[in-house]
Amino acid sequence: MSELNPPSSPLLPLKLTGQDTFHFRCHKEISCFNQCCKMIDVTLAPYDIIRLKRRLEMTSNEFLSLYTYPFEMDGHGMPGVKLKPLEETTVCPFVTEEGCGVYEDRPTACRYYALGLMAMRLQDSPTDENLYFKVKEDHCLGHQENQEQTIDEYRKEQGVEEYDQVNRGWQQIILKKRSAGPAIGRPSPRSYQLYFMACYNVDNFRDFVFSPGFLDSYDLKNENVDELKKDDVAMQLFAFRFLKQVLYAEMSIPLKPEAEAKRLKRLEELKRLNPYDNDLGSDEPSLVD
């Protein structure tokens, strides 16, 4: 383990690996049971939204409208989504006297508590890695319990491994945006609209993928199209690949040859009609340029 230097907060200033151990247990008999659910500040990851909207038998649009609110994840306005508390409270909309009412499909942040996850990429490293830290709030007595486990054991017990696996592409996109540094400026609204849809609204993104414009441009012959039509997780993973391609040029979905030719022809025509406009083509989606 090694030290972090965060501002004063419930986050303990140590970063941990999966093999580090800690004491924690939450159960109905503990006097602080449900307290963390009555003071929520829960950022939702893409797979959280899929699990919750399926459990509630809602579309992505319905869930986002009823149970979430948007926020800016950084100084450039990168879109995020948080779970909306009950009106004029800080109480989770799903908490009951018996505990979490959506326990089997609870969000990633709730599964990790009282741990936090930090994805990072060391300088010159080609891969990202997950590190962890303890969250110790004054109201929580779970840290005083005798139960000791490694972080990997706790993650398995809480069923968070599947969540991390699905959300990894999202984390990589955020990391790449942050690693680009402040010099890049604020990305375009179009880039953020695309990012929001692809990350948080899998139903709208599916409609986008199977629209005539998309199918005329991208070659899906190597994709399992039936799976993309029916499986939210498959579509979400495809969405991360698409974002990496259009935002960072990490090519994995081939463009149809005629689509690229049409795009270049369109740009050439625009330049012919507007020879003094140096920004033509600058509305292409990007988080880093």
C-alpha positions as CSV (number, residue, x, y, z in Angstrom):
1,M,0.0,0.0,0.0
2,S,1.1,3.6,-0.5
3,E,0.0,7.0,0.6
4,L,-2.5,9.4,-1.1
5,N,-2.9,13.0,-0.3
6,P,-6.6,13.9,-0.7
7,P,-8.3,16.9,1.0
8,S,-9.9,16.4,4.3
9,S,-12.7,13.9,3.8
10,P,-13.9,10.4,4.9
11,L,-11.4,8.9,2.5
12,L,-8.5,7.5,4.4
13,P,-5.1,8.5,2.8
14,L,-4.0,5.1,1.8
15,K,-4.3,3.4,-1.6
16,L,-4.7,-0.4,-1.3
17,T,-4.4,-3.4,-3.6
18,G,-6.7,-6.3,-3.8
19,Q,-4.5,-8.3,-1.4
20,D,-4.6,-5.8,1.4
21,T,-6.9,-6.6,4.3
22,F,-9.4,-4.5,6.3
23,H,-12.1,-4.9,9.0
24,F,-15.7,-4.2,8.0
25,R,-19.1,-5.7,8.2
26,C,-22.6,-4.3,7.7
27,H,-25.6,-6.1,9.0
28,K,-29.2,-5.5,10.3
29,E,-28.2,-5.7,14.0
30,I,-25.7,-2.9,13.8
31,S,-27.0,0.4,15.2
32,C,-26.0,2.5,12.2
33,F,-27.9,0.2,9.7
34,N,-29.4,2.1,6.8
35,Q,-27.7,5.4,7.8
36,C,-25.5,5.6,4.7
37,C,-28.6,5.1,2.6
38,K,-30.2,8.2,4.2
39,M,-27.3,10.5,3.2
40,I,-26.6,9.5,-0.4
41,D,-24.3,11.0,-3.0
42,V,-24.2,8.1,-5.5
43,T,-22.6,8.5,-8.9
44,L,-24.1,5.9,-11.3
45,A,-21.9,3.9,-13.7
46,P,-23.4,2.6,-17.0
47,Y,-24.0,-0.9,-15.8
48,D,-25.8,0.4,-12.7
49,I,-28.4,2.0,-14.9
50,I,-28.8,-1.1,-16.9
51,R,-29.4,-3.3,-13.8
52,L,-31.7,-0.8,-12.1
53,K,-33.9,0.0,-15.2
54,R,-34.3,-3.7,-15.9
55,R,-35.2,-4.4,-12.3
56,L,-37.8,-1.6,-12.4
57,E,-39.0,-2.7,-15.8
58,M,-38.4,0.7,-17.3
59,T,-36.8,2.1,-20.4
60,S,-33.5,4.0,-20.0
61,N,-35.4,7.3,-20.6
62,E,-37.9,6.5,-17.9
63,F,-35.3,5.6,-15.4
64,L,-33.0,8.6,-16.1
65,S,-36.0,10.9,-15.8
66,L,-37.5,9.5,-12.6
67,Y,-34.4,8.5,-10.6
68,T,-31.4,10.5,-11.7
69,Y,-30.0,14.0,-12.2
70,P,-27.0,15.1,-14.3
71,F,-23.9,16.6,-13.0
72,E,-20.5,17.7,-14.3
73,M,-17.7,15.3,-13.6
74,D,-14.9,17.8,-14.3
75,G,-14.1,21.4,-15.0
76,H,-14.8,20.8,-18.7
77,G,-18.4,19.7,-18.1
78,M,-17.9,16.0,-18.7
79,P,-21.4,14.5,-18.1
80,G,-22.2,12.2,-15.2
81,V,-25.3,10.9,-13.6
82,K,-26.2,10.7,-9.9
83,L,-29.0,8.8,-8.1
84,K,-31.8,11.3,-7.2
85,P,-32.7,11.2,-3.5
86,L,-36.3,11.4,-2.4
87,E,-37.7,14.9,-2.9
88,E,-36.3,17.5,-0.4
89,T,-34.2,14.9,1.4
90,T,-30.9,13.0,1.0
91,V,-32.6,9.6,1.4
92,C,-32.1,6.9,-1.3
93,P,-35.4,6.2,-3.1
94,F,-34.9,2.5,-2.7
95,V,-34.1,2.2,1.0
96,T,-36.6,0.4,3.3
97,E,-36.6,-0.3,7.0
98,E,-35.4,-3.8,6.1
99,G,-32.5,-2.4,4.1
100,C,-32.0,-1.9,0.3
101,G,-35.1,-2.6,-1.7
102,V,-33.1,-3.3,-4.9
103,Y,-30.2,-5.1,-3.1
104,E,-29.5,-7.6,-5.9
105,D,-29.2,-4.8,-8.4
106,R,-27.7,-2.0,-6.1
107,P,-25.2,0.4,-7.7
108,T,-21.4,-0.1,-7.8
109,A,-20.8,2.6,-5.2
110,C,-23.1,0.9,-2.8
111,R,-21.5,-2.5,-3.3
112,Y,-18.1,-1.1,-2.6
113,Y,-19.0,0.8,0.5
114,A,-17.0,1.2,2.8
115,L,-14.4,1.1,0.1
116,G,-13.8,3.4,-2.8
117,L,-12.5,2.5,-6.3
118,M,-9.9,4.5,-8.1
119,A,-8.9,3.7,-11.7
120,M,-5.5,5.1,-12.7
121,R,-2.8,4.7,-15.3
122,L,0.8,5.2,-14.3
123,Q,2.9,7.4,-16.6
124,D,4.2,5.5,-19.6
125,S,2.0,2.4,-18.7
126,P,0.0,1.0,-21.6
127,T,-2.7,-0.4,-19.2
128,D,-4.9,1.0,-16.4
129,E,-5.2,-0.5,-13.0
130,N,-7.7,-0.4,-10.1
131,L,-6.6,0.8,-6.6
132,Y,-8.8,1.0,-3.6
133,F,-9.2,3.1,-0.4
134,K,-11.2,3.0,2.8
135,V,-14.1,5.3,3.4
136,K,-14.6,5.9,7.1
137,E,-17.6,8.2,7.9
138,D,-18.4,9.2,11.5
139,H,-21.8,7.4,11.5
140,C,-20.5,4.1,10.3
141,L,-19.7,1.5,12.9
142,G,-19.0,-1.3,10.5
143,H,-15.2,-0.7,10.7
144,Q,-15.4,-1.8,14.4
145,E,-16.6,-5.2,13.5
146,N,-14.2,-8.2,13.8
147,Q,-14.7,-9.5,10.3
148,E,-11.4,-9.2,8.4
149,Q,-11.0,-9.9,4.7
150,T,-8.9,-8.9,1.7
151,I,-10.3,-6.4,-0.6
152,D,-10.6,-9.0,-3.4
153,E,-12.6,-11.3,-1.0
154,Y,-14.9,-8.4,-0.2
155,R,-15.4,-7.5,-3.8
156,K,-16.3,-11.1,-4.6
157,E,-18.7,-11.2,-1.6
158,Q,-20.4,-8.0,-2.7
159,G,-20.8,-9.2,-6.4
160,V,-18.9,-6.2,-7.7
161,E,-16.5,-8.0,-10.1
162,E,-19.2,-8.2,-12.8
163,Y,-19.9,-4.5,-12.4
164,D,-16.2,-3.6,-12.7
165,Q,-15.9,-5.8,-15.8
166,V,-18.7,-4.2,-17.7
167,N,-17.8,-0.7,-16.6
168,R,-14.2,-0.9,-17.4
169,G,-14.5,0.6,-20.9
170,W,-16.3,3.6,-19.3
171,Q,-13.5,4.0,-16.8
172,Q,-10.9,3.9,-19.6
173,I,-12.7,6.6,-21.6
174,I,-12.7,8.9,-18.5
175,L,-9.1,8.1,-17.7
176,K,-8.0,9.0,-21.3
177,K,-10.0,12.3,-21.1
178,R,-8.3,13.2,-17.8
179,S,-4.8,12.2,-18.9
180,A,-5.1,14.6,-21.8
181,G,-4.7,17.5,-19.3
182,P,-6.3,20.9,-19.1
183,A,-4.6,22.3,-22.3
184,I,-7.2,20.6,-24.6
185,G,-10.0,23.0,-23.7
186,R,-13.7,22.3,-23.4
187,P,-15.0,19.5,-25.8
188,S,-17.9,20.2,-28.1
189,P,-21.5,19.8,-27.0
190,R,-21.9,17.2,-29.8
191,S,-19.2,15.1,-28.3
192,Y,-20.8,15.2,-24.8
193,Q,-24.2,14.4,-26.2
194,L,-22.9,11.4,-27.9
195,Y,-20.9,10.4,-24.8
196,F,-24.0,10.7,-22.6
197,M,-26.2,8.6,-24.9
198,A,-23.6,5.9,-25.3
199,C,-22.8,5.6,-21.6
200,Y,-26.1,6.2,-19.9
201,N,-29.0,5.5,-22.3
202,V,-28.5,2.1,-23.8
203,D,-32.0,2.1,-25.4
204,N,-31.4,5.3,-27.3
205,F,-28.0,4.2,-28.3
206,R,-29.5,0.9,-29.7
207,D,-31.9,3.0,-31.8
208,F,-28.9,5.1,-33.0
209,V,-26.9,2.0,-34.0
210,F,-29.8,0.5,-36.0
211,S,-30.7,3.7,-37.7
212,P,-30.2,3.9,-41.5
213,G,-27.5,6.5,-41.1
214,F,-25.4,4.3,-38.8
215,L,-25.9,1.2,-40.8
216,D,-25.0,3.0,-44.0
217,S,-21.7,4.1,-42.5
218,Y,-20.5,1.2,-40.3
219,D,-19.9,-2.4,-41.3
220,L,-21.4,-4.7,-38.6
221,K,-20.8,-8.0,-40.4
222,N,-18.3,-9.1,-37.7
223,E,-20.8,-8.3,-34.9
224,N,-23.4,-10.5,-33.3
225,V,-26.3,-8.3,-34.5
226,D,-29.0,-10.4,-32.8
227,E,-27.2,-10.0,-29.5
228,L,-26.8,-6.3,-29.9
229,K,-30.6,-6.0,-30.5
230,K,-31.6,-8.0,-27.4
231,D,-28.8,-7.8,-24.9
232,D,-28.2,-4.5,-23.0
233,V,-24.7,-5.5,-21.8
234,A,-23.6,-6.5,-25.3
235,M,-24.8,-3.1,-26.6
236,Q,-23.2,-1.3,-23.7
237,L,-19.8,-2.9,-24.5
238,F,-20.3,-2.0,-28.2
239,A,-21.0,1.6,-27.1
240,F,-17.7,1.8,-25.3
241,R,-15.9,0.5,-28.4
242,F,-17.7,3.1,-30.6
243,L,-16.8,6.0,-28.2
244,K,-13.2,4.9,-28.2
245,Q,-13.3,4.9,-32.0
246,V,-14.9,8.2,-32.7
247,L,-13.3,10.1,-29.8
248,Y,-9.8,8.5,-29.7
249,A,-9.4,6.8,-33.1
250,E,-9.1,3.3,-31.5
251,M,-10.5,1.5,-34.5
252,S,-12.5,-1.7,-33.9
253,I,-15.7,-1.1,-36.0
254,P,-14.9,-0.9,-39.7
255,L,-16.4,2.0,-41.8
256,K,-17.9,1.0,-45.1
257,P,-15.5,2.2,-47.9
258,E,-18.3,4.2,-49.5
259,A,-19.1,5.9,-46.2
260,E,-15.6,7.2,-45.8
261,A,-15.5,8.3,-49.4
262,K,-18.8,10.2,-49.0
263,R,-17.5,11.9,-45.8
264,L,-14.4,13.1,-47.6
265,K,-16.3,14.2,-50.6
266,R,-18.7,16.2,-48.3
267,L,-15.8,17.9,-46.6
268,E,-14.2,18.7,-49.9
269,E,-17.4,20.3,-51.2
270,L,-17.8,22.3,-48.0
271,K,-14.2,23.6,-48.3
272,R,-14.9,24.5,-52.0
273,L,-17.9,26.5,-50.9
274,N,-16.2,28.0,-47.9
275,P,-12.5,28.3,-48.7
276,Y,-11.7,30.6,-45.8
277,D,-13.3,28.5,-43.1
278,N,-10.5,26.7,-41.3
279,D,-12.9,25.0,-38.9
280,L,-14.7,22.7,-41.3
281,G,-14.9,19.2,-40.0
282,S,-14.2,20.5,-36.4
283,D,-17.6,19.4,-35.3
284,E,-16.5,15.7,-35.5
285,P,-17.1,14.2,-32.0
286,S,-14.0,14.4,-29.7
287,L,-13.2,14.6,-26.1
288,V,-9.5,15.5,-26.6
289,D,-9.1,17.8,-29.5
